[in-house]
Amino acid sequence: MRQLQILGLVFALIAFAPLVISSDAWLNLVIMTLYAALLGQAWNILGGYGGQFSFGHAAYFGTGAYTVAVLQVEIGINPWLGMIAGGSMAMLVAAIIGFSTFRYGLRGSYFALVTLAFAEVLRILSNSVNFTGAGVGILIPLEPGVTNFQFLTKDGYFWVIWFMTLAAFATVWWIGNSRFGAQLMAVRDNEAAARALGVQAYRVKMGAILLSSLFSGLAGVFYAQYFLYLDPGIAYGPAVSVESLLVPIIGGMGTLFGPLLGAVALHGISELTREFIGDIPGISLVLYGTLLVIMVLFMPRGLAGLVNRLTPKPKRINPKTVEQTHA
């Protein structure tokens, strides 16, 4: 319950951002940090808690993004309904990937490569068909209005991504305190032993990949509505997959608050770099790579592990000391 209380307090404090921040640039930084935390937490469900490293989370992100955009532009379906469709289509892609891998015992580097291959196949397909705009991309018409998922100020977008991210973090809290989560972590630590204890590893991993893809798909929906433009490189490119795994690795895999810490670190570094060095092409990627190497070498448990080490622990009472005191 303590984690849940801290989670509620953290998101309650974040909720004050639109009230205390008057600059659109700084509010945009908060929005993009929450967006990165959502991406990272989605990957964390499968990679951190499930131990199934994915290099192709862009497959779910891009599917969610393209679903809402195509339905809105080509068919005229309201983007709020498109959001449901986007999350559902992302889960359908995850079901196909999960069945193709988990059913036949693929894991580790084999699973990672299959996910990467699926994302690349989807990128090539979206680059070849007309309804996605092919290589030119798809532009969502600017029609401001709450019913169109378009807001006149950034406050509206803030609340959408705030609720999405809160839902992802609440789900991960549930995973950490549920029977499903215990089974998922048992599969992560030793799948053979978990099977011997009666855990249905295939069903557990399928549940994890479906939850993970849902939130990645919702992140894609938000991205499409926030920037109103998509192309295959954005939707299915490696940048999304890299950010999805980089955020929890830096923040702390398999922890509730790791993705939030990682998102703050990455976007904080990016903003400071832009402020003091300028917008040099590729400089953020260089810093991200440097930070990743430092974390892997010196802080393998991420920033969450560092915070845990620095947090004062309650002193244990020695029973002998108590007996001597009463004597």
ZIURDA-V802682 format. One record per pair of residues at least 12 apart in sequence whose ideal C-beta (glycine too) atoms are under 8 Angstrom apart, sorted by sequence separation. I is the first residue (numbers start at 1). J is the second residue. D is the distance in Angstrom with one decimal. If there is no record, write none. Layout:
i=I j=J d=D
i=I j=J d=D
This chain:
i=187 j=199 d=6.3
i=247 j=259 d=5.3
i=250 j=262 d=4.1
i=251 j=263 d=7.1
i=17 j=30 d=4.8
i=69 j=82 d=7.9
i=101 j=114 d=5.3
i=186 j=199 d=5.7
i=249 j=262 d=7.2
i=43 j=57 d=5.5
i=68 j=82 d=3.6
i=71 j=85 d=6.0
i=100 j=114 d=6.7
i=101 j=115 d=7.9
i=187 j=201 d=4.9
i=248 j=262 d=5.8
i=251 j=265 d=6.9
i=270 j=284 d=4.9
i=273 j=287 d=6.0
i=42 j=57 d=6.9
i=67 j=82 d=6.5
i=68 j=83 d=6.0
i=220 j=235 d=7.0
i=247 j=262 d=3.9
i=250 j=265 d=5.8
i=269 j=284 d=7.7
i=14 j=30 d=7.4
i=183 j=199 d=4.8
i=246 j=262 d=7.2
i=247 j=263 d=5.2
i=250 j=266 d=6.7
i=68 j=85 d=6.9
i=97 j=114 d=6.9
i=187 j=204 d=5.5
i=270 j=287 d=7.6
i=39 j=57 d=7.5
i=42 j=60 d=7.7
i=67 j=85 d=5.3
i=68 j=86 d=4.4
i=97 j=115 d=6.2
i=187 j=205 d=6.5
i=269 j=287 d=5.6
i=67 j=86 d=4.1
i=247 j=266 d=6.2
i=269 j=288 d=7.7
i=14 j=34 d=7.4
i=184 j=204 d=5.3
i=246 j=266 d=6.8
i=65 j=86 d=7.0
i=97 j=118 d=5.5
i=183 j=204 d=4.9
i=184 j=205 d=7.7
i=39 j=61 d=7.3
i=64 j=86 d=3.7
i=67 j=89 d=4.5
i=96 j=118 d=8.0
i=266 j=288 d=6.5
i=269 j=291 d=6.8
i=63 j=86 d=7.3
i=64 j=87 d=6.1
i=67 j=90 d=7.7
i=184 j=207 d=7.6
i=243 j=266 d=7.6
i=180 j=204 d=6.9
i=184 j=208 d=5.6
i=64 j=89 d=6.7
i=93 j=118 d=7.4
i=266 j=291 d=7.7
i=63 j=89 d=5.1
i=64 j=90 d=4.4
i=265 j=291 d=7.2
i=63 j=90 d=4.8
i=180 j=207 d=6.4
i=216 j=244 d=7.0
i=61 j=90 d=7.6
i=63 j=92 d=8.0
i=93 j=122 d=7.6
i=60 j=90 d=4.1
i=63 j=93 d=5.0
i=60 j=91 d=8.0
i=60 j=93 d=6.0
i=59 j=93 d=5.6
i=60 j=94 d=5.9
i=59 j=94 d=7.9
i=175 j=211 d=7.9
i=59 j=97 d=7.0
i=265 j=303 d=6.3
i=171 j=211 d=6.4
i=262 j=302 d=6.8
i=56 j=97 d=8.0
i=250 j=291 d=6.2
i=261 j=302 d=7.2
i=262 j=303 d=6.6
i=246 j=288 d=6.2
i=250 j=292 d=6.6
i=261 j=303 d=4.2
i=249 j=292 d=6.7
i=261 j=304 d=5.8
i=171 j=215 d=7.5
i=258 j=302 d=5.4
i=250 j=295 d=5.2
i=258 j=303 d=7.0
i=242 j=288 d=8.0
i=246 j=292 d=6.3
i=249 j=295 d=6.7
i=258 j=304 d=4.2
i=261 j=307 d=7.3
i=168 j=215 d=4.6
i=249 j=296 d=7.8
i=255 j=302 d=7.3
i=257 j=304 d=5.8
i=167 j=215 d=7.7
i=252 j=301 d=5.8
i=253 j=302 d=6.6
i=255 j=304 d=4.2
i=252 j=302 d=3.1
i=255 j=305 d=7.9
i=164 j=215 d=7.4
i=251 j=302 d=5.1
i=252 j=303 d=5.9
i=250 j=302 d=5.8
i=251 j=303 d=5.2
i=252 j=304 d=2.9
i=249 j=302 d=6.6
i=250 j=303 d=6.5
i=251 j=304 d=5.9
i=252 j=305 d=5.6
i=164 j=218 d=5.3
i=248 j=302 d=7.5
i=52 j=107 d=6.6
i=53 j=108 d=7.5
i=164 j=219 d=7.3
i=56 j=112 d=7.9
i=59 j=115 d=6.7
i=54 j=111 d=7.3
i=55 j=112 d=4.6
i=62 j=119 d=7.4
i=74 j=131 d=5.7
i=53 j=111 d=7.0
i=54 j=112 d=6.4
i=55 j=113 d=7.1
i=56 j=114 d=7.8
i=57 j=115 d=7.3
i=164 j=222 d=6.3
i=52 j=111 d=5.7
i=53 j=112 d=4.9
i=56 j=115 d=3.3
i=59 j=118 d=4.8
i=63 j=122 d=7.0
i=55 j=115 d=5.5
i=56 j=116 d=4.5
i=59 j=119 d=4.2
i=62 j=122 d=6.1
i=66 j=126 d=6.4
i=54 j=115 d=4.4
i=55 j=116 d=4.0
i=56 j=117 d=7.2
i=58 j=119 d=4.5
i=62 j=123 d=7.4
i=70 j=131 d=5.7
i=161 j=222 d=5.6
i=56 j=118 d=5.4
i=57 j=119 d=7.6
i=70 j=132 d=6.5
i=160 j=222 d=6.3
i=56 j=119 d=3.5
i=59 j=122 d=5.5
i=55 j=119 d=7.8
i=56 j=120 d=7.6
i=58 j=122 d=8.0
i=62 j=126 d=7.0
i=58 j=123 d=7.7
i=73 j=138 d=6.0
i=157 j=222 d=7.8
i=160 j=225 d=8.0
i=66 j=132 d=5.8
i=73 j=139 d=7.7
i=83 j=149 d=7.5
i=188 j=254 d=7.8
i=73 j=140 d=6.1
i=80 j=147 d=7.4
i=70 j=138 d=6.9
i=72 j=140 d=6.1
i=73 j=141 d=7.2
i=157 j=225 d=7.9
i=69 j=138 d=5.1
i=78 j=147 d=6.8
i=79 j=148 d=6.4
i=80 j=149 d=6.0
i=157 j=226 d=5.6
i=185 j=254 d=7.6
i=78 j=148 d=7.5
i=79 j=149 d=3.9
i=69 j=140 d=5.7
i=78 j=149 d=7.9
i=66 j=138 d=7.5
i=150 j=225 d=6.8
i=149 j=225 d=4.6
i=150 j=228 d=7.7
i=176 j=256 d=6.2
i=173 j=256 d=5.8
i=107 j=191 d=7.5
i=140 j=224 d=6.6
i=172 j=256 d=5.6
i=140 j=225 d=7.2
i=142 j=228 d=6.4
i=141 j=228 d=7.9
i=169 j=256 d=6.7
i=140 j=228 d=4.2
i=139 j=228 d=6.7
i=140 j=229 d=6.9
i=139 j=229 d=5.4
i=140 j=230 d=8.0
i=138 j=229 d=7.3
i=169 j=260 d=7.4
i=137 j=229 d=6.1
i=138 j=230 d=5.2
i=137 j=230 d=5.7
i=138 j=231 d=7.5
i=137 j=231 d=3.2
i=136 j=231 d=7.2
i=137 j=232 d=7.6
i=135 j=231 d=7.0
i=133 j=230 d=7.6
i=135 j=232 d=6.8
i=137 j=234 d=7.6
i=132 j=230 d=7.8
i=133 j=231 d=7.0
i=134 j=232 d=8.0
i=102 j=201 d=7.7
i=103 j=202 d=6.4
i=102 j=202 d=5.3
i=132 j=232 d=7.2
i=102 j=205 d=4.8
i=102 j=206 d=6.2
i=127 j=232 d=4.3
i=126 j=232 d=4.4
i=98 j=205 d=6.8
i=99 j=206 d=7.7
i=102 j=209 d=7.6
i=98 j=206 d=4.9
i=124 j=232 d=7.8
i=123 j=232 d=4.9
i=126 j=235 d=6.5
i=123 j=233 d=7.4
i=126 j=236 d=6.2
i=95 j=206 d=7.3
i=98 j=209 d=4.5
i=97 j=209 d=6.9
i=98 j=210 d=7.3
i=123 j=235 d=7.5
i=123 j=236 d=3.5
i=95 j=209 d=7.8
i=122 j=236 d=5.0
i=123 j=237 d=6.6
i=94 j=209 d=4.7
i=95 j=210 d=6.6
i=94 j=210 d=5.5
i=120 j=236 d=7.4
i=119 j=236 d=5.4
i=94 j=212 d=7.0
i=91 j=210 d=5.1
i=94 j=213 d=3.3
i=119 j=238 d=7.9
i=93 j=213 d=6.6
i=91 j=213 d=5.2
i=119 j=241 d=6.3
i=31 j=154 d=6.4
i=38 j=161 d=6.8
i=49 j=172 d=7.4
i=90 j=213 d=4.6
i=91 j=214 d=5.5
i=34 j=158 d=7.8
i=41 j=165 d=7.3
i=90 j=214 d=6.3
i=116 j=241 d=7.4
i=28 j=154 d=6.2
i=31 j=157 d=5.8
i=35 j=161 d=5.5
i=38 j=164 d=5.6
i=42 j=168 d=6.3
i=45 j=171 d=7.3
i=49 j=175 d=5.7
i=90 j=216 d=6.1
i=91 j=217 d=7.0
i=27 j=154 d=4.9
i=31 j=158 d=5.5
i=34 j=161 d=4.6
i=38 j=165 d=4.5
i=41 j=168 d=4.4
i=45 j=172 d=6.3
i=49 j=176 d=7.5
i=87 j=214 d=5.1
i=90 j=217 d=2.6
i=27 j=155 d=7.6
i=30 j=158 d=6.8
i=34 j=162 d=6.2
i=37 j=165 d=5.5
i=41 j=169 d=6.0
i=44 j=172 d=6.6
i=89 j=217 d=6.9
i=90 j=218 d=7.9
i=24 j=153 d=8.0
i=88 j=217 d=7.9
i=24 j=154 d=5.6
i=31 j=161 d=5.6
i=35 j=165 d=7.8
i=38 j=168 d=5.4
i=45 j=175 d=6.7
i=87 j=217 d=4.6
i=90 j=220 d=7.1
i=27 j=158 d=6.4
i=34 j=165 d=4.7
i=37 j=168 d=7.9
i=41 j=172 d=5.8
i=86 j=217 d=5.2
i=87 j=218 d=5.3
i=37 j=169 d=7.9
i=49 j=181 d=6.6
i=86 j=218 d=7.1
i=50 j=184 d=5.2
i=86 j=220 d=6.4
i=87 j=221 d=7.1
i=49 j=184 d=5.4
i=50 j=185 d=8.0
i=83 j=218 d=6.9
i=86 j=221 d=4.3
i=18 j=154 d=7.8
i=49 j=185 d=6.0
i=51 j=187 d=7.0
i=52 j=188 d=7.9
i=18 j=155 d=4.5
i=50 j=187 d=6.8
i=51 j=188 d=3.1
i=50 j=188 d=5.5
i=51 j=189 d=7.4
i=83 j=221 d=4.7
i=49 j=188 d=6.6
i=82 j=221 d=7.1
i=18 j=158 d=5.4
i=17 j=158 d=6.5
i=18 j=159 d=7.8
i=79 j=221 d=7.7
i=79 j=225 d=5.9
i=15 j=162 d=6.5
i=14 j=162 d=6.6
i=67 j=217 d=7.7
i=11 j=162 d=7.2
i=60 j=212 d=7.4
i=64 j=216 d=6.9
i=68 j=220 d=7.8
i=52 j=205 d=6.3
i=60 j=213 d=4.0
i=64 j=217 d=2.9
i=68 j=221 d=4.7
i=11 j=165 d=7.9
i=50 j=204 d=7.8
i=63 j=217 d=6.2
i=64 j=218 d=6.3
i=66 j=220 d=7.7
i=67 j=221 d=7.7
i=11 j=166 d=5.2
i=50 j=205 d=6.1
i=57 j=212 d=7.5
i=61 j=216 d=4.8
i=64 j=219 d=7.1
i=65 j=220 d=3.4
i=69 j=224 d=4.8
i=52 j=208 d=7.1
i=60 j=216 d=3.8
i=61 j=217 d=6.8
i=64 j=220 d=3.4
i=65 j=221 d=6.3
i=68 j=224 d=5.4
i=52 j=209 d=7.2
i=60 j=217 d=5.1
i=63 j=220 d=6.9
i=64 j=221 d=4.9
i=68 j=225 d=7.0
i=11 j=169 d=7.4
i=50 j=208 d=4.2
i=54 j=212 d=7.7
i=61 j=219 d=5.8
i=62 j=220 d=6.1
i=65 j=223 d=5.6
i=66 j=224 d=7.7
i=49 j=208 d=6.9
i=50 j=209 d=7.8
i=57 j=216 d=5.2
i=61 j=220 d=4.1
i=65 j=224 d=4.2
i=60 j=220 d=7.2
i=64 j=224 d=8.0
i=69 j=230 d=5.4
i=7 j=169 d=5.9
i=46 j=208 d=5.0
i=50 j=212 d=8.0
i=61 j=223 d=7.5
i=7 j=170 d=7.2
i=45 j=208 d=5.7
i=46 j=209 d=5.5
i=66 j=230 d=6.3
i=46 j=211 d=7.9
i=65 j=230 d=5.5
i=7 j=173 d=6.0
i=45 j=211 d=5.3
i=46 j=212 d=4.0
i=45 j=212 d=4.3
i=4 j=173 d=5.8
i=43 j=212 d=6.6
i=65 j=234 d=8.0
i=66 j=235 d=5.7
i=3 j=173 d=6.1
i=42 j=212 d=5.1
i=45 j=215 d=7.4
i=62 j=232 d=7.8
i=65 j=235 d=5.0
i=42 j=213 d=7.6
i=42 j=214 d=7.7
i=3 j=176 d=7.3
i=42 j=215 d=3.7
i=43 j=216 d=7.4
i=62 j=235 d=3.3
i=41 j=215 d=6.6
i=42 j=216 d=4.3
i=61 j=235 d=6.9
i=62 j=236 d=4.0
i=61 j=236 d=7.9
i=38 j=215 d=6.2
i=39 j=216 d=6.7
i=42 j=219 d=6.6
i=58 j=235 d=7.1
i=59 j=236 d=6.8
i=58 j=236 d=4.9
i=62 j=240 d=7.2
i=58 j=237 d=6.4
i=61 j=240 d=4.8
i=38 j=218 d=7.3
i=39 j=219 d=5.1
i=58 j=238 d=7.0
i=38 j=219 d=4.9
i=58 j=239 d=7.9
i=58 j=240 d=4.1
i=57 j=240 d=6.7
i=58 j=241 d=4.5
i=61 j=244 d=7.5
i=35 j=219 d=6.3
i=38 j=222 d=7.7
i=57 j=241 d=5.1
i=56 j=241 d=5.6
i=55 j=241 d=5.8
i=58 j=244 d=7.7
i=35 j=222 d=6.4
i=54 j=241 d=7.6
i=57 j=244 d=4.2
i=35 j=223 d=7.1
i=57 j=245 d=7.3
i=54 j=244 d=7.8
i=55 j=245 d=7.3
i=35 j=226 d=7.9
i=54 j=245 d=7.2
i=53 j=245 d=7.4
i=31 j=226 d=7.6
i=47 j=245 d=6.4
i=48 j=248 d=5.4
i=39 j=240 d=7.1
i=43 j=244 d=4.2
i=47 j=248 d=6.7
i=42 j=244 d=6.7
i=43 j=245 d=5.4
i=40 j=243 d=7.6
i=39 j=243 d=5.8
i=40 j=244 d=6.3
i=43 j=247 d=7.4
i=44 j=248 d=4.2
i=39 j=244 d=4.7
i=40 j=245 d=8.0
i=43 j=248 d=5.8
i=48 j=253 d=3.7
i=49 j=254 d=5.5
i=40 j=246 d=7.8
i=47 j=253 d=6.4
i=48 j=254 d=3.9
i=36 j=243 d=6.2
i=40 j=247 d=2.9
i=41 j=248 d=7.3
i=48 j=255 d=7.1
i=39 j=247 d=6.4
i=40 j=248 d=4.6
i=44 j=253 d=6.4
i=37 j=247 d=6.9
i=44 j=254 d=7.1
i=48 j=258 d=7.1
i=36 j=247 d=5.5
i=40 j=251 d=6.7
i=44 j=255 d=7.9
i=44 j=258 d=6.7
i=44 j=259 d=5.3
i=43 j=259 d=7.9
i=40 j=258 d=7.7
i=41 j=259 d=4.3
i=40 j=259 d=3.4
i=41 j=260 d=7.8
i=40 j=260 d=7.9
i=37 j=259 d=5.0
i=40 j=262 d=5.6
i=37 j=260 d=4.7
i=40 j=263 d=5.9
i=37 j=262 d=7.7
i=36 j=262 d=7.7
i=37 j=263 d=3.9
i=36 j=263 d=3.8
i=37 j=264 d=8.0
i=34 j=263 d=7.4
i=33 j=263 d=5.0
i=36 j=266 d=6.3
i=33 j=264 d=5.9
i=36 j=267 d=6.0
i=33 j=267 d=4.6
i=32 j=267 d=5.9
i=33 j=268 d=8.0
i=29 j=267 d=6.3
i=29 j=271 d=5.8
i=10 j=257 d=7.6
i=7 j=256 d=6.9
i=7 j=257 d=7.8
i=10 j=260 d=7.3
i=6 j=257 d=7.8
i=3 j=256 d=5.8
